[in-house]
Amino acid sequence: TSLQKDGSFILSTAYGKEESMYELLFDNKASILLINDNDKIFINIDNNNFKSYVVNGSKASSDMHNFLNNYSTIYPQLIGLSQRIDTINNELGSNDSVKTVAKLTKDHLLQKVNTNITNAFKNTNSPALQYYLIAKAFVTMPLAKIQELATIACEQHNTHSGLAFIKSIVYKQTEKEKAATVAIEKRLKDSLSTIQKDSAIKKLQQDSLPKKTIMRSTITIKDTLPKR
């Protein structure tokens, strides 16, 4: 796709009219993300500051832009702190209070990242943006929460192929974790059964040993020293 003299362009998509996300690349290698939730979308771009672009006519694109402005600020802080914590944990003689403060800060940042994703998800009805947010959630959210988001999105847009695809990925991952949990529980159960069996065998062996009677006798020691 190339720009016309008036700055307009026609976006030809491979998915027909299904709402999807597209990356627009420019000659200076800058790029912006766009969701085709409307027939006519207007983008105002400052060549000196691409991150400050404004989208009109596409609520989904505008919502995604706002989300990314917050996410791109918080998430790098979380990654940086996680790396710092790894360094602290590997240092000999690290102060426990320093570790505690770092962990609490990391937990706080993680919560902020996930809250940012959840709020953006709740405030949009765009299947393409929901798809994008669920993909982001894979990095920081527990699988159960991701499954919840995917289920909600698919119920709202049951014909969207992208959401159906990502839900299938979540389902497969969930089944894999369930299988792993079952395998671990079985190994623990088998180990416990073996321990109990060994204990029972040892007790049986001890009970079958012949009993020994210990005879005790009292010995009287007489004083043989001559009396004075």
C-alpha positions as CSV (number, residue, x, y, z in Angstrom):
1,T,0.0,0.0,0.0
2,S,1.3,3.4,-0.9
3,L,0.2,6.9,0.1
4,Q,-1.6,9.1,-2.4
5,K,-0.8,12.8,-2.9
6,D,-3.4,13.8,-0.3
7,G,-1.9,11.3,2.2
8,S,-4.7,8.8,1.9
9,F,-4.3,5.1,1.2
10,I,-6.5,2.0,0.8
11,L,-5.8,-0.9,3.1
12,S,-6.2,-4.3,1.3
13,T,-6.6,-7.1,3.9
14,A,-6.1,-10.8,3.7
15,Y,-9.0,-11.5,6.1
16,G,-11.8,-9.9,4.3
17,K,-14.0,-7.7,6.5
18,E,-12.9,-9.5,9.7
19,E,-11.5,-7.0,12.2
20,S,-7.8,-7.4,12.5
21,M,-4.7,-5.5,13.5
22,Y,-2.2,-4.1,11.0
23,E,1.2,-2.5,11.3
24,L,1.8,0.5,9.1
25,L,5.5,0.9,8.2
26,F,6.9,4.2,7.0
27,D,10.0,5.1,5.1
28,N,11.9,6.2,8.2
29,K,11.2,2.7,9.6
30,A,8.8,4.0,12.2
31,S,5.5,2.1,12.5
32,I,2.0,2.4,14.1
33,L,-0.6,-0.2,14.8
34,L,-4.1,0.1,13.3
35,I,-7.3,-1.8,13.7
36,N,-9.8,-1.8,10.8
37,D,-13.0,-1.3,12.8
38,N,-14.3,1.4,10.5
39,D,-14.3,2.1,6.7
40,K,-12.7,5.5,7.0
41,I,-9.9,6.1,9.5
42,F,-7.8,9.3,9.9
43,I,-4.4,9.3,11.4
44,N,-2.5,12.5,12.3
45,I,1.2,11.9,12.5
46,D,4.1,14.1,13.6
47,N,7.2,13.0,11.7
48,N,9.4,14.0,14.5
49,N,7.4,12.1,17.1
50,F,5.5,9.1,15.8
51,K,4.4,8.0,19.3
52,S,2.2,11.0,19.6
53,Y,0.0,10.1,16.6
54,V,-3.8,10.6,16.9
55,V,-6.4,8.3,15.4
56,N,-9.9,9.5,14.4
57,G,-12.6,7.2,13.2
58,S,-11.3,4.1,14.9
59,K,-12.1,3.7,18.6
60,A,-10.2,0.4,18.7
61,S,-7.0,1.9,17.3
62,S,-7.3,4.8,19.7
63,D,-7.9,2.5,22.7
64,M,-4.9,0.4,21.7
65,H,-2.7,3.4,21.4
66,N,-3.7,4.5,24.9
67,F,-3.1,1.0,26.3
68,L,0.4,0.9,24.7
69,N,1.3,4.3,26.1
70,N,0.8,2.9,29.6
71,Y,2.1,-0.6,29.0
72,S,5.3,0.6,27.4
73,T,6.0,2.6,30.5
74,I,5.2,0.0,33.2
75,Y,6.3,-3.3,31.5
76,P,10.0,-2.3,31.0
77,Q,10.2,-1.4,34.7
78,L,8.9,-4.9,35.6
79,I,11.5,-6.6,33.3
80,G,14.3,-4.4,34.7
81,L,13.4,-5.1,38.3
82,S,13.0,-8.9,37.6
83,Q,16.6,-8.9,36.2
84,R,17.8,-7.0,39.3
85,I,16.2,-9.5,41.6
86,D,17.9,-12.3,39.9
87,T,21.2,-10.5,40.4
88,I,20.4,-9.9,44.1
89,N,19.5,-13.5,44.7
90,N,22.8,-14.7,43.2
91,E,24.9,-12.3,45.3
92,L,26.5,-13.8,48.4
93,G,25.5,-12.1,51.6
94,S,22.6,-10.2,50.1
95,N,20.5,-8.3,52.6
96,D,17.1,-10.0,53.2
97,S,15.4,-6.7,53.6
98,V,16.6,-5.6,50.2
99,K,15.3,-8.8,48.7
100,T,11.9,-8.2,50.4
101,V,11.6,-4.7,49.2
102,A,12.5,-5.7,45.6
103,K,10.0,-8.5,45.6
104,L,7.2,-6.3,46.9
105,T,8.0,-3.7,44.3
106,K,8.0,-6.4,41.6
107,D,4.6,-7.7,42.8
108,H,3.2,-4.2,42.7
109,L,4.4,-3.6,39.1
110,L,3.1,-7.0,38.0
111,Q,-0.3,-6.1,39.4
112,K,-0.2,-2.7,37.6
113,V,0.7,-4.4,34.2
114,N,-2.1,-6.9,34.6
115,T,-4.6,-4.3,35.7
116,N,-3.7,-2.3,32.7
117,I,-4.5,-5.3,30.4
118,T,-7.7,-6.1,32.3
119,N,-9.1,-2.6,32.2
120,A,-8.3,-2.2,28.5
121,F,-10.1,-5.6,27.9
122,K,-13.2,-4.5,29.8
123,N,-13.4,-1.2,28.1
124,T,-13.4,-2.5,24.5
125,N,-15.7,-4.5,22.3
126,S,-13.1,-4.9,19.5
127,P,-12.3,-8.5,18.8
128,A,-8.9,-7.5,17.3
129,L,-7.9,-5.5,20.4
130,Q,-9.2,-8.3,22.7
131,Y,-7.0,-10.7,20.7
132,Y,-4.0,-8.5,21.1
133,L,-4.6,-8.0,24.9
134,I,-5.0,-11.8,25.5
135,A,-1.7,-12.3,23.7
136,K,0.0,-9.7,26.0
137,A,-1.6,-11.5,29.0
138,F,0.3,-14.7,28.2
139,V,3.5,-13.0,29.5
140,T,2.3,-11.9,32.9
141,M,-1.0,-13.4,33.8
142,P,-1.8,-16.9,35.3
143,L,-3.4,-19.3,32.7
144,A,-6.7,-19.4,34.5
145,K,-7.2,-15.7,34.1
146,I,-6.1,-15.8,30.4
147,Q,-8.7,-18.6,29.9
148,E,-11.4,-16.4,31.5
149,L,-10.6,-13.5,29.1
150,A,-10.5,-15.8,26.1
151,T,-13.9,-17.3,27.0
152,I,-15.5,-13.9,27.4
153,A,-14.1,-12.6,24.1
154,C,-15.3,-15.7,22.2
155,E,-18.7,-15.5,23.7
156,Q,-18.9,-11.9,22.5
157,H,-17.5,-12.6,19.0
158,N,-18.2,-16.3,18.3
159,T,-17.3,-16.1,14.6
160,H,-14.0,-14.3,14.9
161,S,-11.3,-16.7,13.7
162,G,-8.4,-15.0,15.6
163,L,-10.2,-15.3,18.9
164,A,-11.1,-18.9,18.1
165,F,-7.5,-19.6,17.4
166,I,-6.1,-18.1,20.6
167,K,-8.8,-19.8,22.6
168,S,-7.6,-23.1,21.2
169,I,-4.1,-22.3,22.3
170,V,-5.2,-21.5,25.8
171,Y,-7.2,-24.8,25.9
172,K,-4.2,-26.8,24.8
173,Q,-2.0,-25.2,27.3
174,T,-4.6,-25.8,30.0
175,E,-4.8,-29.5,29.1
176,K,-1.0,-29.7,29.1
177,E,-0.8,-28.2,32.6
178,K,-3.6,-30.5,33.8
179,A,-1.8,-33.5,32.5
180,A,1.4,-32.4,34.1
181,T,-0.4,-31.9,37.5
182,V,-1.9,-35.4,37.2
183,A,1.5,-36.9,36.4
184,I,3.1,-35.2,39.4
185,E,0.2,-36.3,41.7
186,K,0.5,-39.8,40.5
187,R,4.3,-39.9,41.1
188,L,3.7,-38.5,44.7
189,K,1.0,-41.1,45.3
190,D,3.2,-43.9,44.0
191,S,6.1,-42.7,46.1
192,L,3.9,-42.5,49.2
193,S,2.5,-46.0,48.5
194,T,6.1,-47.4,48.1
195,I,7.1,-45.8,51.4
196,Q,4.1,-47.2,53.2
197,K,4.7,-50.6,51.6
198,D,8.4,-50.6,52.7
199,S,7.4,-49.5,56.2
200,A,4.8,-52.3,56.4
201,I,7.4,-54.9,55.2
202,K,9.9,-53.7,57.8
203,K,7.3,-53.9,60.6
204,L,6.4,-57.4,59.4
205,Q,10.0,-58.5,59.4
206,Q,10.5,-57.1,62.9
207,D,7.4,-58.8,64.2
208,S,8.5,-62.2,62.8
209,L,11.9,-62.1,64.5
210,P,12.2,-64.7,67.4
211,K,11.7,-63.1,70.8
212,K,14.7,-63.2,73.2
213,T,14.2,-63.4,76.9
214,I,16.8,-61.6,78.9
215,M,17.4,-63.2,82.4
216,R,18.4,-60.7,85.0
217,S,20.1,-61.8,88.2
218,T,21.0,-60.0,91.3
219,I,24.6,-60.4,92.4
220,T,25.4,-59.6,96.0
221,I,28.9,-58.4,96.6
222,K,30.2,-59.2,100.1
223,D,32.7,-57.0,101.8
224,T,35.9,-59.1,102.1
225,L,38.0,-56.5,103.7
226,P,39.3,-57.5,107.2
227,K,37.4,-55.8,109.9
228,R,39.3,-53.6,112.2
